[in-house]
Amino acid sequence: MLKEVLKDAMKVDELVNQLQEVDHECGFHDGSFEGMLGYYTKNIIIAEAKNRLDMANENLGLDSMFGMSSEDEMYSIHIKEKRQLEKFIKKWR
């Protein structure tokens, strides 16, 4: 099941950034799919998705505070991130 969770995580922009890029740069794994399989558990991946969802919600709150709308590029990106993360969490929790 971990393989399927990680495959789905690699379809979520924010999780690709954190799991594959940031955590590789921190030396947690070698950056390969197999390396990530050896490091992560399902629970770690879901916890990271929830953390990233919190950040996406914070970003949307700031966007609203600064008067951004769906016409603004960053607002649209934050909405996309939120939707991807919610879908992933709903499927795998």
N, C-alpha and C positions, 0 to 999 in steps of 0.2 A: 504494500500500500504506500510506503514512503516514496517509492519511485513515481507513482502517479501524482502524489501530492506535490513533489518537487517539479514534475513536468508542468503541472498546472500553475505553480508559483512562477515558473519562467515565462508565463503568459501575462503576468501582472507587472507593469512597468516599475512600480516602486519596489517590488520584491526582487526583481532582476537587479536593480540598482544596489539594494542592501545585501542580498544573499550572494550574488555572483561577483559584484564589483567591490563594494566597501569591505565586506568580510574577507575577501581574497587579499585586498591591499593590507588588511590588518594581520594577515598571516594565519587565519583560521583554517584555510584549506588552499589547495593549489589552483582553484578557479575552474577546474573541470567539473562536469556533471558527476562523475564518480567521486571526486574529492568532496563535493557538497553532500553526496549520499553518505559518505563516511563521517561527516561532521554533524549534520542536522538530524533532528528527530521531527516527527510530525508536530509535536507540541511546540517545539522551538519555532518552526515555520509559522504556525498559526499565531503564536504570541507576537512574532515580528509583524505579521499582517495586521493584528489588532493595534499594535503600536503605530504602524504606518497609517492606519485608518484614523487614529486619534490625531495624528499630525495633519492629515488631509482635512479633517473637520476644523482644526484650528486655522489652517490656511484659508478655508472657505469663510470662516468667521472674520478673519482679517480682510479678506477680499471685500466682504460686505461692508465692513467698517470704513473702508477706503472708497466705497461707492462703485466697486467693480460690478459688472453684470456679465451675462452670458456672451456679450459681444466682445469682451476682453479675453485675450488669448490665455493668460494665466488662470483666469477663473474657469475657462473651459478645460484646461489641463487638470486643475484640482477636482473638478466634477468627474472627469474621466477616471482619475486615480481613485476617488472615493467609490465609484461604481464597481471598478475592477476588484478592489479590496473587499467590498461587501459581498460580491458574488463569490469570491474565493472563500471567505470565512463561512458563509452560509453553507457552501458545499462540503467543507472539510471539518468543521468543528464537531 
